[in-house]
């Protein structure tokens, strides 16, 4: 007894049931949801302990300043910390001349009305560098869902237009897939260029009267694609 071999359906249509394959696309421009600042505090001392103490003081000042903005700061994270010696030639050998330290802190804001003031006050801190902002959408932003839905509607519209051009009508949806499921990836949205603030000669503490820089949010581009295959009625050729 032998089992009947089941052959998969052909990826193309027949004269009686033609298939139409299309790609649906959608591009949206929406307001960003978050702004990210990268803050780097530096310190220099004649010995390791002095450098570490200065670095600790500046790190604490940054954290306390950011926490003072309450719910406007969505995320506050400490990154890499480094304290290393600076070597100088001394006769035939090397001698430690000073110690350098730096610590990196990431600040993510969701209230852009506080962004300019916080950025200016951070940049006003002693030996502190501020990079950013980087504007972004959250991974689960409704904008991504809206773009996917529009891409599906675009695919249906395209397929219907092709069918109508042949005097036919769409019959059924055969397949709907993301381009990523077939080995392709849609282009990534662009990011705002980084800005650098701060200077070695800044004031030793956060000043309430630091000049406030006006930062205008950069609209984000959301792109979606879908591949779709439909069957349609026989064309009137």
RACORNOR-V878858 format. One line per field, one symbol per residue. phi: phi as a letter, one per 40 degrees, with the letter a starting at -180 (. if undefined). psi: psi as a letter, one per 40 degrees, with the letter a starting at -180 (. if undefined). burial: # if it has 24 or more other ideal C-beta (glycine too) atoms within 12 Angstrom, else .. A space follows every 50 residues. Layout:
phi->???
psi->???
burial->???
//
This chain:
phi->.bcccccccccbcbdcbcbbbbbcbabbbbccbbbbbbbbbbaaacbccc cccccccccccccccccccfccccabbcbcbabbcbcbcbgcbbbccabb babbbbbbbbbcccccccccccccccfbbbbhcbcabcdccdcccccccc cccccccccccccccbgbbcbaccabacdccbgbbcccccbcccbbbhac ccccbcccbcdcccbcdccbcbbbbabbbbbacdccc
psi->hiihhhhiiieiaiddgiihhihiihhihiiidihhhhhhhiihididdd dddddddddddddddddeebedhdhhhhaihhhiihiihgbeaiihdihi iiihhhhhiehededddddddddeihfhhhiaihiiiidfhddddddddd dddddddddddddddefiiidihdihiiddeeeihiiiiiiiiiihiiid fiieihhdfhhhhhhhhhiihhhiiihihiiiihig.
burial->............#....#########.#.#.##############..... ##.##.###.###.##..#..###.#......#...............## ##########.#.########################.....##..##.# ##.###.###.##....#.#..##.##........#..#..#..#.##.. .#...#...#....#.##.#############.....
//
